[in-house]
């Protein structure tokens, strides 16, 4: 799997500069991977990171959460859920 980029992200950081997005990918059977943080990525972040996934038999969905990396607590920017079966059609 390759996590490439995100465009048109909503702004979740109103103070202290531009948001720093990253993506975490989880399956229904647990946490899988996390991209590096795109420092000052703002509303148009790029990662271009490849990951190999080993999905268990209970993995029916993948959830992609775009997060803003903050010093105190990370904030959800947006998410997407895909059915695993749809990736192999």
C-alpha positions in Angstrom: 0.0 0.0 0.0 1.2 3.5 -0.7 0.0 6.6 1.2 0.6 9.4 -1.2 -1.1 12.7 -0.3 -4.1 14.6 0.8 -5.6 17.8 -0.6 -8.3 20.1 0.7 -7.7 19.2 4.4 -9.8 21.2 6.9 -7.8 23.5 9.1 -7.7 22.2 12.7 -4.9 24.5 13.9 -5.8 28.1 14.5 -2.7 29.2 16.5 1.0 28.7 16.2 1.6 28.1 12.5 0.4 25.5 10.1 -0.9 22.0 10.9 1.4 19.1 10.6 -0.5 16.1 9.2 0.2 12.4 9.3 -1.9 9.3 8.5 -2.5 6.3 10.6 -4.0 3.2 9.1 -5.9 0.7 11.2 -7.7 -2.4 10.3 -10.6 -3.9 12.1 -8.2 -6.3 13.8 -5.7 -3.6 15.0 -3.3 -0.7 14.3 -1.1 -1.2 11.3 1.0 1.7 10.2 1.7 5.4 10.6 3.3 7.8 8.1 5.9 10.4 9.0 4.5 13.8 9.9 4.5 16.4 7.1 5.7 19.4 9.0 3.7 22.5 8.0 1.8 20.4 5.4 -1.3 22.5 6.0 -4.2 21.6 3.8 -2.1 19.9 1.1 0.1 17.2 2.8 2.4 14.7 1.0 3.9 11.5 2.3 4.6 9.1 -0.6 5.3 6.3 1.8 5.0 2.6 1.0 3.9 -0.1 3.5 3.5 -3.8 3.3 0.4 -5.0 5.1 -0.4 -8.4 6.5 -4.1 -8.4 7.1 -5.6 -11.0 9.4 -8.7 -13.0 8.5 -10.7 -10.7 10.8 -9.7 -7.5 8.9 -12.8 -6.4 7.0 -12.1 -2.7 6.8 -9.2 -0.2 6.7 -9.6 3.1 8.4 -7.3 6.0 7.3 -7.2 8.8 9.9 -5.4 12.0 8.9 -4.2 13.6 12.2 -2.6 16.9 13.1 0.6 16.2 15.1 0.5 18.5 18.1 2.8 18.7 21.2 -0.1 18.1 23.7 -2.7 16.0 21.8 -3.1 15.1 18.2 -6.4 16.2 16.5 -8.4 14.3 13.9 -8.5 16.2 10.6 -10.5 13.6 8.7 -11.0 9.9 8.1 -11.9 7.4 5.4 -13.1 3.8 5.8 -12.6 1.2 3.0 -13.9 -2.3 2.8 -10.9 -4.7 2.4 -12.8 -6.7 -0.2 -13.2 -3.6 -2.4 -9.4 -3.3 -2.7 -9.2 -6.7 -4.5 -12.0 -6.4 -7.0 
